[in-house]
Amino acid sequence: MRRYCDDGRLSIDNNISERTVKEFVTGRKNRLFFGSPEAAKNSANIMSILSNAKRHGLNEREYFVDVLNILADLPSLAELRELLPDRWKITHTALIKSTSSANR
């Protein structure tokens, strides 16, 4: 509350954060048994990437499928940064969520 009183630009609630966390909490029971700590770590990485894609307004499924296809033929790890959602978005404007949200 102190931060809110010091800076009037801040929102008095944290609904955005709570909605973001709710997506992960909802499936918590489903993710209790990944089979190994390494599998849980991989899943956390994938969820983080997809959350980042969503934050950038991308269609998460289209982004993920495209990135997996590109990874299969990626010539070098130096080009890996270009697959991050913020950079991928620049070259794949047709797959941005606003144009594909009508499919929901």
Secondary structure, 3 states (H helix, E strand, C coil): CHHHHHCCCCCCCCHHHHHHHHHHHHCCHHHCCCCCHHHHHHHHHHHHHHHHHHHCCECHHHHHHHHHHHHHCCCCHHHHHHHCHHHHHHHCHHHEHHHHHHHC
